[in-house]
Amino acid sequence: MSKAELQRFLQDVSANPSLRKAFDENPNAAIAGYEIAPDEMGALKSRDPERIKKLGIDERLSAALT
């Protein structure tokens, strides 16, 4: 698990509408350029801020996909 990589993805998806759209349409493809562990991928796909926060991500970033 790479907290830094997960944070980088969430920052990127927050700042980049085209990445957000790509994630909405195909999460696996959108995350392909990031080293995201399977448990992190599951949390991202769930779009559950509480689940994402449990991975050590701050509240602001954990809500990036909601």
PDB file with SEQRES, HELIX, SHEET and CRYST1 records, atoms N, CA, C and O in Angstrom:
SEQRES   1 A   66  MET SER LYS ALA GLU LEU GLN ARG PHE LEU GLN ASP VAL          
SEQRES   2 A   66  SER ALA ASN PRO SER LEU ARG LYS ALA PHE ASP GLU ASN          
SEQRES   3 A   66  PRO ASN ALA ALA ILE ALA GLY TYR GLU ILE ALA PRO ASP          
SEQRES   4 A   66  GLU MET GLY ALA LEU LYS SER ARG ASP PRO GLU ARG ILE          
SEQRES   5 A   66  LYS LYS LEU GLY ILE ASP GLU ARG LEU SER ALA ALA LEU          
SEQRES   6 A   66  THR                                                          
HELIX    1 AA1 LYS A    3  ALA A   15  1                                  13    
HELIX    2 AA2 PRO A   17  GLU A   25  1                                   9    
HELIX    3 AA3 PRO A   27  ILE A   31  1                                   5    
HELIX    4 AA4 PRO A   38  SER A   46  1                                   9    
HELIX    5 AA5 PRO A   49  LYS A   53  1                                   5    
HELIX    6 AA6 GLU A   59  SER A   62  1                                   4    
CRYST1    1.000    1.000    1.000  90.00  90.00  90.00 P 1           1          
ATOM      1  N   MET A   1       0.841  -1.171   0.000  1.00  0.00           N  
ATOM      2  CA  MET A   1       0.000   0.000   0.000  1.00  0.00           C  
ATOM      3  C   MET A   1       0.890   1.239   0.000  1.00  0.00           C  
ATOM      4  O   MET A   1       1.876   1.316   0.732  1.00  0.00           O  
ATOM      5  N   SER A   2       0.527   2.184  -0.819  1.00  0.00           N  
ATOM      6  CA  SER A   2       1.284   3.417  -0.915  1.00  0.00           C  
ATOM      7  C   SER A   2       0.365   4.605  -0.651  1.00  0.00           C  
ATOM      8  O   SER A   2      -0.344   5.069  -1.544  1.00  0.00           O  
ATOM      9  N   LYS A   3       0.387   5.082   0.573  1.00  0.00           N  
ATOM     10  CA  LYS A   3      -0.452   6.226   0.939  1.00  0.00           C  
ATOM     11  C   LYS A   3      -0.132   7.428   0.052  1.00  0.00           C  
ATOM     12  O   LYS A   3      -1.037   8.140  -0.384  1.00  0.00           O  
ATOM     13  N   ALA A   4       1.146   7.652  -0.213  1.00  0.00           N  
ATOM     14  CA  ALA A   4       1.545   8.798  -1.039  1.00  0.00           C  
ATOM     15  C   ALA A   4       0.966   8.688  -2.448  1.00  0.00           C  
ATOM     16  O   ALA A   4       0.525   9.688  -3.015  1.00  0.00           O  
ATOM     17  N   GLU A   5       0.965   7.496  -3.009  1.00  0.00           N  
ATOM     18  CA  GLU A   5       0.440   7.305  -4.359  1.00  0.00           C  
ATOM     19  C   GLU A   5      -1.086   7.470  -4.375  1.00  0.00           C  
ATOM     20  O   GLU A   5      -1.642   8.035  -5.317  1.00  0.00           O  
ATOM     21  N   LEU A   6      -1.740   6.988  -3.355  1.00  0.00           N  
ATOM     22  CA  LEU A   6      -3.185   7.156  -3.231  1.00  0.00           C  
ATOM     23  C   LEU A   6      -3.529   8.638  -3.098  1.00  0.00           C  
ATOM     24  O   LEU A   6      -4.468   9.118  -3.731  1.00  0.00           O  
ATOM     25  N   GLN A   7      -2.778   9.354  -2.284  1.00  0.00           N  
ATOM     26  CA  GLN A   7      -2.994  10.798  -2.142  1.00  0.00           C  
ATOM     27  C   GLN A   7      -2.763  11.513  -3.471  1.00  0.00           C  
ATOM     28  O   GLN A   7      -3.516  12.416  -3.836  1.00  0.00           O  
ATOM     29  N   ARG A   8      -1.734  11.112  -4.180  1.00  0.00           N  
ATOM     30  CA  ARG A   8      -1.443  11.738  -5.478  1.00  0.00           C  
ATOM     31  C   ARG A   8      -2.611  11.544  -6.436  1.00  0.00           C  
ATOM     32  O   ARG A   8      -3.023  12.483  -7.117  1.00  0.00           O  
ATOM     33  N   PHE A   9      -3.150  10.316  -6.488  1.00  0.00           N  
ATOM     34  CA  PHE A   9      -4.294  10.066  -7.361  1.00  0.00           C  
ATOM     35  C   PHE A   9      -5.484  10.937  -6.968  1.00  0.00           C  
ATOM     36  O   PHE A   9      -6.113  11.548  -7.832  1.00  0.00           O  
ATOM     37  N   LEU A  10      -5.800  11.000  -5.680  1.00  0.00           N  
ATOM     38  CA  LEU A  10      -6.947  11.777  -5.232  1.00  0.00           C  
ATOM     39  C   LEU A  10      -6.751  13.271  -5.492  1.00  0.00           C  
ATOM     40  O   LEU A  10      -7.708  13.966  -5.832  1.00  0.00           O  
ATOM     41  N   GLN A  11      -5.539  13.766  -5.338  1.00  0.00           N  
ATOM     42  CA  GLN A  11      -5.262  15.167  -5.672  1.00  0.00           C  
ATOM     43  C   GLN A  11      -5.449  15.399  -7.166  1.00  0.00           C  
ATOM     44  O   GLN A  11      -6.045  16.393  -7.581  1.00  0.00           O  
ATOM     45  N   ASP A  12      -4.934  14.471  -7.969  1.00  0.00           N  
ATOM     46  CA  ASP A  12      -5.061  14.604  -9.419  1.00  0.00           C  
ATOM     47  C   ASP A  12      -6.522  14.559  -9.858  1.00  0.00           C  
ATOM     48  O   ASP A  12      -6.944  15.367 -10.686  1.00  0.00           O  
ATOM     49  N   VAL A  13      -7.288  13.630  -9.315  1.00  0.00           N  
ATOM     50  CA  VAL A  13      -8.688  13.495  -9.712  1.00  0.00           C  
ATOM     51  C   VAL A  13      -9.507  14.704  -9.242  1.00  0.00           C  
ATOM     52  O   VAL A  13     -10.499  15.065  -9.875  1.00  0.00           O  
ATOM     53  N   SER A  14      -9.098  15.322  -8.143  1.00  0.00           N  
ATOM     54  CA  SER A  14      -9.773  16.524  -7.662  1.00  0.00           C  
ATOM     55  C   SER A  14      -9.506  17.720  -8.572  1.00  0.00           C  
ATOM     56  O   SER A  14     -10.376  18.570  -8.761  1.00  0.00           O  
ATOM     57  N   ALA A  15      -8.315  17.780  -9.127  1.00  0.00           N  
ATOM     58  CA  ALA A  15      -7.902  18.937  -9.921  1.00  0.00           C  
ATOM     59  C   ALA A  15      -8.138  18.779 -11.419  1.00  0.00           C  
ATOM     60  O   ALA A  15      -8.092  19.758 -12.164  1.00  0.00           O  
ATOM     61  N   ASN A  16      -8.390  17.554 -11.858  1.00  0.00           N  
ATOM     62  CA  ASN A  16      -8.452  17.285 -13.294  1.00  0.00           C  
ATOM     63  C   ASN A  16      -9.806  16.675 -13.668  1.00  0.00           C  
ATOM     64  O   ASN A  16     -10.021  15.481 -13.460  1.00  0.00           O  
ATOM     65  N   PRO A  17     -10.716  17.479 -14.215  1.00  0.00           N  
ATOM     66  CA  PRO A  17     -12.040  16.960 -14.568  1.00  0.00           C  
ATOM     67  C   PRO A  17     -12.004  15.797 -15.559  1.00  0.00           C  
ATOM     68  O   PRO A  17     -12.859  14.914 -15.495  1.00  0.00           O  
ATOM     69  N   SER A  18     -11.039  15.780 -16.467  1.00  0.00           N  
ATOM     70  CA  SER A  18     -10.991  14.682 -17.426  1.00  0.00           C  
ATOM     71  C   SER A  18     -10.566  13.371 -16.746  1.00  0.00           C  
ATOM     72  O   SER A  18     -11.017  12.295 -17.140  1.00  0.00           O  
ATOM     73  N   LEU A  19      -9.711  13.458 -15.738  1.00  0.00           N  
ATOM     74  CA  LEU A  19      -9.345  12.253 -14.984  1.00  0.00           C  
ATOM     75  C   LEU A  19     -10.545  11.782 -14.170  1.00  0.00           C  
ATOM     76  O   LEU A  19     -10.790  10.581 -14.061  1.00  0.00           O  
ATOM     77  N   ARG A  20     -11.285  12.714 -13.605  1.00  0.00           N  
ATOM     78  CA  ARG A  20     -12.493  12.347 -12.850  1.00  0.00           C  
ATOM     79  C   ARG A  20     -13.496  11.633 -13.759  1.00  0.00           C  
ATOM     80  O   ARG A  20     -14.079  10.620 -13.374  1.00  0.00           O  
ATOM     81  N   LYS A  21     -13.690  12.164 -14.957  1.00  0.00           N  
ATOM     82  CA  LYS A  21     -14.610  11.535 -15.912  1.00  0.00           C  
ATOM     83  C   LYS A  21     -14.107  10.145 -16.292  1.00  0.00           C  
ATOM     84  O   LYS A  21     -14.887   9.196 -16.372  1.00  0.00           O  
ATOM     85  N   ALA A  22     -12.804  10.032 -16.523  1.00  0.00           N  
ATOM     86  CA  ALA A  22     -12.222   8.731 -16.866  1.00  0.00           C  
ATOM     87  C   ALA A  22     -12.431   7.736 -15.729  1.00  0.00           C  
ATOM     88  O   ALA A  22     -12.732   6.569 -15.977  1.00  0.00           O  
ATOM     89  N   PHE A  23     -12.273   8.189 -14.479  1.00  0.00           N  
ATOM     90  CA  PHE A  23     -12.496   7.311 -13.338  1.00  0.00           C  
ATOM     91  C   PHE A  23     -13.960   6.896 -13.262  1.00  0.00           C  
ATOM     92  O   PHE A  23     -14.262   5.738 -12.974  1.00  0.00           O  
ATOM     93  N   ASP A  24     -14.863   7.827 -13.517  1.00  0.00           N  
ATOM     94  CA  ASP A  24     -16.294   7.514 -13.502  1.00  0.00           C  
ATOM     95  C   ASP A  24     -16.642   6.454 -14.547  1.00  0.00           C  
ATOM     96  O   ASP A  24     -17.475   5.581 -14.302  1.00  0.00           O  
ATOM     97  N   GLU A  25     -16.003   6.534 -15.700  1.00  0.00           N  
ATOM     98  CA  GLU A  25     -16.309   5.620 -16.797  1.00  0.00           C  
ATOM     99  C   GLU A  25     -15.573   4.292 -16.699  1.00  0.00           C  
ATOM    100  O   GLU A  25     -16.129   3.245 -17.033  1.00  0.00           O  
ATOM    101  N   ASN A  26     -14.317   4.329 -16.238  1.00  0.00           N  
ATOM    102  CA  ASN A  26     -13.521   3.106 -16.179  1.00  0.00           C  
ATOM    103  C   ASN A  26     -12.434   3.267 -15.108  1.00  0.00           C  
ATOM    104  O   ASN A  26     -11.312   3.666 -15.418  1.00  0.00           O  
ATOM    105  N   PRO A  27     -12.767   2.959 -13.855  1.00  0.00           N  
ATOM    106  CA  PRO A  27     -11.813   3.164 -12.763  1.00  0.00           C  
ATOM    107  C   PRO A  27     -10.473   2.461 -12.972  1.00  0.00           C  
ATOM    108  O   PRO A  27      -9.423   3.031 -12.677  1.00  0.00           O  
ATOM    109  N   ASN A  28     -10.503   1.244 -13.472  1.00  0.00           N  
ATOM    110  CA  ASN A  28      -9.250   0.507 -13.660  1.00  0.00           C  
ATOM    111  C   ASN A  28      -8.315   1.218 -14.625  1.00  0.00           C  
ATOM    112  O   ASN A  28      -7.112   1.305 -14.381  1.00  0.00           O  
ATOM    113  N   ALA A  29      -8.862   1.722 -15.712  1.00  0.00           N  
ATOM    114  CA  ALA A  29      -8.040   2.422 -16.699  1.00  0.00           C  
ATOM    115  C   ALA A  29      -7.523   3.747 -16.136  1.00  0.00           C  
ATOM    116  O   ALA A  29      -6.371   4.115 -16.368  1.00  0.00           O  
ATOM    117  N   ALA A  30      -8.376   4.465 -15.395  1.00  0.00           N  
ATOM    118  CA  ALA A  30      -7.975   5.762 -14.846  1.00  0.00           C  
ATOM    119  C   ALA A  30      -6.846   5.627 -13.834  1.00  0.00           C  
ATOM    120  O   ALA A  30      -6.005   6.518 -13.714  1.00  0.00           O  
ATOM    121  N   ILE A  31      -6.827   4.528 -13.115  1.00  0.00           N  
ATOM    122  CA  ILE A  31      -5.832   4.317 -12.066  1.00  0.00           C  
ATOM    123  C   ILE A  31      -4.585   3.611 -12.591  1.00  0.00           C  
ATOM    124  O   ILE A  31      -3.605   3.465 -11.860  1.00  0.00           O  
ATOM    125  N   ALA A  32      -4.611   3.179 -13.827  1.00  0.00           N  
ATOM    126  CA  ALA A  32      -3.518   2.375 -14.385  1.00  0.00           C  
ATOM    127  C   ALA A  32      -2.145   3.029 -14.234  1.00  0.00           C  
ATOM    128  O   ALA A  32      -1.150   2.317 -14.095  1.00  0.00           O  
ATOM    129  N   GLY A  33      -2.061   4.333 -14.257  1.00  0.00           N  
ATOM    130  CA  GLY A  33      -0.774   5.015 -14.145  1.00  0.00           C  
ATOM    131  C   GLY A  33      -0.294   5.225 -12.721  1.00  0.00           C  
ATOM    132  O   GLY A  33       0.738   5.857 -12.493  1.00  0.00           O  
ATOM    133  N   TYR A  34      -1.036   4.699 -11.771  1.00  0.00           N  
ATOM    134  CA  TYR A  34      -0.710   4.869 -10.355  1.00  0.00           C  
ATOM    135  C   TYR A  34      -0.486   3.502  -9.723  1.00  0.00           C  
ATOM    136  O   TYR A  34      -1.091   2.511 -10.134  1.00  0.00           O  
ATOM    137  N   GLU A  35       0.382   3.456  -8.726  1.00  0.00           N  
ATOM    138  CA  GLU A  35       0.633   2.204  -8.017  1.00  0.00           C  
ATOM    139  C   GLU A  35      -0.335   2.110  -6.839  1.00  0.00           C  
ATOM    140  O   GLU A  35       0.008   2.434  -5.702  1.00  0.00           O  
ATOM    141  N   ILE A  36      -1.543   1.659  -7.140  1.00  0.00           N  
ATOM    142  CA  ILE A  36      -2.615   1.557  -6.159  1.00  0.00           C  
ATOM    143  C   ILE A  36      -2.825   0.085  -5.816  1.00  0.00           C  
ATOM    144  O   ILE A  36      -3.026  -0.746  -6.702  1.00  0.00           O  
ATOM    145  N   ALA A  37      -2.777  -0.224  -4.531  1.00  0.00           N  
ATOM    146  CA  ALA A  37      -2.961  -1.593  -4.057  1.00  0.00           C  
ATOM    147  C   ALA A  37      -4.427  -2.012  -4.204  1.00  0.00           C  
ATOM    148  O   ALA A  37      -5.311  -1.156  -4.264  1.00  0.00           O  
ATOM    149  N   PRO A  38      -4.689  -3.314  -4.261  1.00  0.00           N  
ATOM    150  CA  PRO A  38      -6.067  -3.794  -4.417  1.00  0.00           C  
ATOM    151  C   PRO A  38      -7.025  -3.269  -3.340  1.00  0.00           C  
ATOM    152  O   PRO A  38      -8.163  -2.922  -3.658  1.00  0.00           O  
ATOM    153  N   ASP A  39      -6.596  -3.204  -2.081  1.00  0.00           N  
ATOM    154  CA  ASP A  39      -7.493  -2.692  -1.042  1.00  0.00           C  
ATOM    155  C   ASP A  39      -7.786  -1.208  -1.241  1.00  0.00           C  
ATOM    156  O   ASP A  39      -8.889  -0.742  -0.955  1.00  0.00           O  
ATOM    157  N   GLU A  40      -6.795  -0.472  -1.731  1.00  0.00           N  
ATOM    158  CA  GLU A  40      -6.995   0.942  -2.032  1.00  0.00           C  
ATOM    159  C   GLU A  40      -7.949   1.098  -3.218  1.00  0.00           C  
ATOM    160  O   GLU A  40      -8.827   1.961  -3.208  1.00  0.00           O  
ATOM    161  N   MET A  41      -7.769   0.264  -4.227  1.00  0.00           N  
ATOM    162  CA  MET A  41      -8.639   0.288  -5.402  1.00  0.00           C  
ATOM    163  C   MET A  41     -10.080   0.026  -4.981  1.00  0.00           C  
ATOM    164  O   MET A  41     -11.002   0.692  -5.452  1.00  0.00           O  
ATOM    165  N   GLY A  42     -10.266  -0.936  -4.101  1.00  0.00           N  
ATOM    166  CA  GLY A  42     -11.611  -1.231  -3.615  1.00  0.00           C  
ATOM    167  C   GLY A  42     -12.230  -0.042  -2.900  1.00  0.00           C  
ATOM    168  O   GLY A  42     -13.411   0.254  -3.086  1.00  0.00           O  
ATOM    169  N   ALA A  43     -11.442   0.633  -2.089  1.00  0.00           N  
ATOM    170  CA  ALA A  43     -11.931   1.818  -1.379  1.00  0.00           C  
ATOM    171  C   ALA A  43     -12.286   2.930  -2.362  1.00  0.00           C  
ATOM    172  O   ALA A  43     -13.313   3.592  -2.209  1.00  0.00           O  
ATOM    173  N   LEU A  44     -11.442   3.135  -3.365  1.00  0.00           N  
ATOM    174  CA  LEU A  44     -11.728   4.161  -4.364  1.00  0.00           C  
ATOM    175  C   LEU A  44     -13.005   3.839  -5.132  1.00  0.00           C  
ATOM    176  O   LEU A  44     -13.857   4.708  -5.319  1.00  0.00           O  
ATOM    177  N   LYS A  45     -13.139   2.605  -5.573  1.00  0.00           N  
ATOM    178  CA  LYS A  45     -14.325   2.207  -6.335  1.00  0.00           C  
ATOM    179  C   LYS A  45     -15.596   2.320  -5.504  1.00  0.00           C  
ATOM    180  O   LYS A  45     -16.671   2.584  -6.042  1.00  0.00           O  
ATOM    181  N   SER A  46     -15.477   2.122  -4.199  1.00  0.00           N  
ATOM    182  CA  SER A  46     -16.654   2.221  -3.336  1.00  0.00           C  
ATOM    183  C   SER A  46     -17.129   3.659  -3.198  1.00  0.00           C  
ATOM    184  O   SER A  46     -18.300   3.910  -2.913  1.00  0.00           O  
ATOM    185  N   ARG A  47     -16.210   4.607  -3.404  1.00  0.00           N  
ATOM    186  CA  ARG A  47     -16.487   6.045  -3.259  1.00  0.00           C  
ATOM    187  C   ARG A  47     -16.963   6.389  -1.850  1.00  0.00           C  
ATOM    188  O   ARG A  47     -17.641   7.395  -1.639  1.00  0.00           O  
ATOM    189  N   ASP A  48     -16.603   5.547  -0.903  1.00  0.00           N  
ATOM    190  CA  ASP A  48     -17.008   5.740   0.496  1.00  0.00           C  
ATOM    191  C   ASP A  48     -15.908   6.522   1.220  1.00  0.00           C  
ATOM    192  O   ASP A  48     -14.832   5.979   1.470  1.00  0.00           O  
ATOM    193  N   PRO A  49     -16.165   7.793   1.559  1.00  0.00           N  
ATOM    194  CA  PRO A  49     -15.136   8.605   2.209  1.00  0.00           C  
ATOM    195  C   PRO A  49     -14.603   7.989   3.504  1.00  0.00           C  
ATOM    196  O   PRO A  49     -13.414   8.100   3.802  1.00  0.00           O  
ATOM    197  N   GLU A  50     -15.466   7.352   4.259  1.00  0.00           N  
ATOM    198  CA  GLU A  50     -15.017   6.731   5.515  1.00  0.00           C  
ATOM    199  C   GLU A  50     -14.035   5.591   5.238  1.00  0.00           C  
ATOM    200  O   GLU A  50     -13.035   5.442   5.941  1.00  0.00           O  
ATOM    201  N   ARG A  51     -14.319   4.812   4.241  1.00  0.00           N  
ATOM    202  CA  ARG A  51     -13.416   3.702   3.876  1.00  0.00           C  
ATOM    203  C   ARG A  51     -12.071   4.238   3.392  1.00  0.00           C  
ATOM    204  O   ARG A  51     -11.021   3.677   3.705  1.00  0.00           O  
ATOM    205  N   ILE A  52     -12.110   5.313   2.636  1.00  0.00           N  
ATOM    206  CA  ILE A  52     -10.872   5.919   2.137  1.00  0.00           C  
ATOM    207  C   ILE A  52     -10.087   6.535   3.298  1.00  0.00           C  
ATOM    208  O   ILE A  52      -8.862   6.421   3.344  1.00  0.00           O  
ATOM    209  N   LYS A  53     -10.782   7.183   4.233  1.00  0.00           N  
ATOM    210  CA  LYS A  53     -10.114   7.768   5.399  1.00  0.00           C  
ATOM    211  C   LYS A  53      -9.407   6.704   6.229  1.00  0.00           C  
ATOM    212  O   LYS A  53      -8.354   6.970   6.809  1.00  0.00           O  
ATOM    213  N   LYS A  54      -9.970   5.508   6.292  1.00  0.00           N  
ATOM    214  CA  LYS A  54      -9.355   4.425   7.067  1.00  0.00           C  
ATOM    215  C   LYS A  54      -7.989   4.029   6.508  1.00  0.00           C  
ATOM    216  O   LYS A  54      -7.197   3.379   7.191  1.00  0.00           O  
ATOM    217  N   LEU A  55      -7.721   4.422   5.273  1.00  0.00           N  
ATOM    218  CA  LEU A  55      -6.415   4.149   4.657  1.00  0.00           C  
ATOM    219  C   LEU A  55      -5.404   5.242   5.001  1.00  0.00           C  
ATOM    220  O   LEU A  55      -4.268   5.212   4.525  1.00  0.00           O  
ATOM    221  N   GLY A  56      -5.814   6.202   5.824  1.00  0.00           N  
ATOM    222  CA  GLY A  56      -4.906   7.265   6.253  1.00  0.00           C  
ATOM    223  C   GLY A  56      -4.983   8.525   5.428  1.00  0.00           C  
ATOM    224  O   GLY A  56      -4.081   9.361   5.483  1.00  0.00           O  
ATOM    225  N   ILE A  57      -6.048   8.674   4.663  1.00  0.00           N  
ATOM    226  CA  ILE A  57      -6.216   9.834   3.805  1.00  0.00           C  
ATOM    227  C   ILE A  57      -7.039  10.882   4.547  1.00  0.00           C  
ATOM    228  O   ILE A  57      -8.021  10.542   5.207  1.00  0.00           O  
ATOM    229  N   ASP A  58      -6.650  12.149   4.446  1.00  0.00           N  
ATOM    230  CA  ASP A  58      -7.380  13.191   5.170  1.00  0.00           C  
ATOM    231  C   ASP A  58      -8.789  13.362   4.606  1.00  0.00           C  
ATOM    232  O   ASP A  58      -9.095  12.940   3.491  1.00  0.00           O  
ATOM    233  N   GLU A  59      -9.623  13.990   5.411  1.00  0.00           N  
ATOM    234  CA  GLU A  59     -11.050  14.093   5.101  1.00  0.00           C  
ATOM    235  C   GLU A  59     -11.322  14.810   3.770  1.00  0.00           C  
ATOM    236  O   GLU A  59     -12.194  14.394   3.007  1.00  0.00           O  
ATOM    237  N   ARG A  60     -10.589  15.865   3.500  1.00  0.00           N  
ATOM    238  CA  ARG A  60     -10.807  16.619   2.253  1.00  0.00           C  
ATOM    239  C   ARG A  60     -10.557  15.744   1.032  1.00  0.00           C  
ATOM    240  O   ARG A  60     -11.363  15.723   0.101  1.00  0.00           O  
ATOM    241  N   LEU A  61      -9.444  15.026   1.037  1.00  0.00           N  
ATOM    242  CA  LEU A  61      -9.138  14.156  -0.103  1.00  0.00           C  
ATOM    243  C   LEU A  61     -10.042  12.939  -0.152  1.00  0.00           C  
ATOM    244  O   LEU A  61     -10.373  12.456  -1.234  1.00  0.00           O  
ATOM    245  N   SER A  62     -10.444  12.439   1.008  1.00  0.00           N  
ATOM    246  CA  SER A  62     -11.270  11.232   1.019  1.00  0.00           C  
ATOM    247  C   SER A  62     -12.628  11.489   0.372  1.00  0.00           C  
ATOM    248  O   SER A  62     -13.292  10.549  -0.065  1.00  0.00           O  
ATOM    249  N   ALA A  63     -13.044  12.741   0.306  1.00  0.00           N  
ATOM    250  CA  ALA A  63     -14.327  13.087  -0.301  1.00  0.00           C  
ATOM    251  C   ALA A  63     -14.193  13.458  -1.789  1.00  0.00           C  
ATOM    252  O   ALA A  63     -15.174  13.880  -2.401  1.00  0.00           O  
ATOM    253  N   ALA A  64     -13.036  13.312  -2.358  1.00  0.00           N  
ATOM    254  CA  ALA A  64     -12.793  13.740  -3.743  1.00  0.00           C  
ATOM    255  C   ALA A  64     -13.649  13.017  -4.755  1.00  0.00           C  
ATOM    256  O   ALA A  64     -13.911  13.564  -5.827  1.00  0.00           O  
ATOM    257  N   LEU A  65     -14.091  11.824  -4.465  1.00  0.00           N  
ATOM    258  CA  LEU A  65     -14.852  11.034  -5.441  1.00  0.00           C  
ATOM    259  C   LEU A  65     -16.354  11.036  -5.171  1.00  0.00           C  
ATOM    260  O   LEU A  65     -17.114  10.356  -5.860  1.00  0.00           O  
ATOM    261  N   THR A  66     -16.769  11.786  -4.187  1.00  0.00           N  
ATOM    262  CA  THR A  66     -18.206  11.778  -3.863  1.00  0.00           C  
ATOM    263  C   THR A  66     -18.928  12.895  -4.580  1.00  0.00           C  
ATOM    264  O   THR A  66     -20.141  13.044  -4.428  1.00  0.00           O  
TER     265      THR A  66                                                      
END                                                                             
